[in-house]
Structure formats: C-alpha cells, structure tokens
C-alpha cells in the first residue's frame, strides 16, 4: 500500500511537470497567434487607411 502511494505521488509530480511544460507552450502559441493576428489586423488597417486618403 505504502509503495503504491509513493509511486502514485511520483507519477503525479512527473505528470504535473509535463502538464506545466505543455501548458506554457500552449499559452505561448496562443499569445504568438494573437500577436500575429493583431499585427496583421493593424497592418491591414493602416493599408486601408492610407488607401482611403
């Protein structure tokens, strides 16, 4: 019983580390996508604004 408990704790700790890494990369990807979309929108807005004048 005791050995399985400690093993479960180790597995949980390892899984937690992996989840943190995946979570960070997912957040980074989302942030990168959002900033790319914002940059594209800003660029297209500037082009539209310049064409309007």
C-alpha positions in Angstrom: 0.0 0.0 0.0 2.7 2.5 1.0 4.9 1.8 -2.0 2.0 2.3 -4.4 1.2 5.6 -2.7 4.7 6.9 -3.1 4.8 5.7 -6.8 1.5 7.5 -7.4 2.9 10.7 -5.9 6.0 10.4 -8.1 3.8 9.8 -11.2 1.6 12.8 -10.3 4.7 15.0 -9.8 6.1 14.0 -13.2 2.8 14.4 -14.9 2.4 17.8 -13.3 5.8 18.9 -14.6 4.8 17.7 -18.1 1.4 19.5 -17.9 3.2 22.7 -16.9 5.5 22.5 -19.9 2.6 21.7 -22.3 0.5 24.5 -20.7 3.3 27.0 -21.1 4.0 26.1 -24.7 0.2 26.2 -25.4 -0.1 29.7 -23.8 3.0 30.8 -25.8 1.4 29.5 -29.0 -1.9 31.3 -28.3 0.0 34.5 -27.4 2.0 34.3 -30.6 -1.1 33.7 -32.7 -2.9 36.6 -31.0 0.0 39.0 -31.5 0.3 37.8 -35.2 -3.4 38.4 -35.7 -3.2 41.8 -34.1 -0.2 42.7 -36.2 -2.0 41.6 -39.4 -5.1 43.5 -38.4 -3.1 46.6 -37.6 -1.2 46.3 -40.9 -4.3 45.9 -43.0 -6.0 48.8 -41.1 -3.0 51.0 -41.9 -3.1 50.0 -45.6 -6.9 50.6 -45.8 -6.5 54.0 -44.0 -3.7 55.0 -46.4 -5.7 53.9 -49.5 -8.7 55.9 -48.2 -6.9 59.2 -48.1 
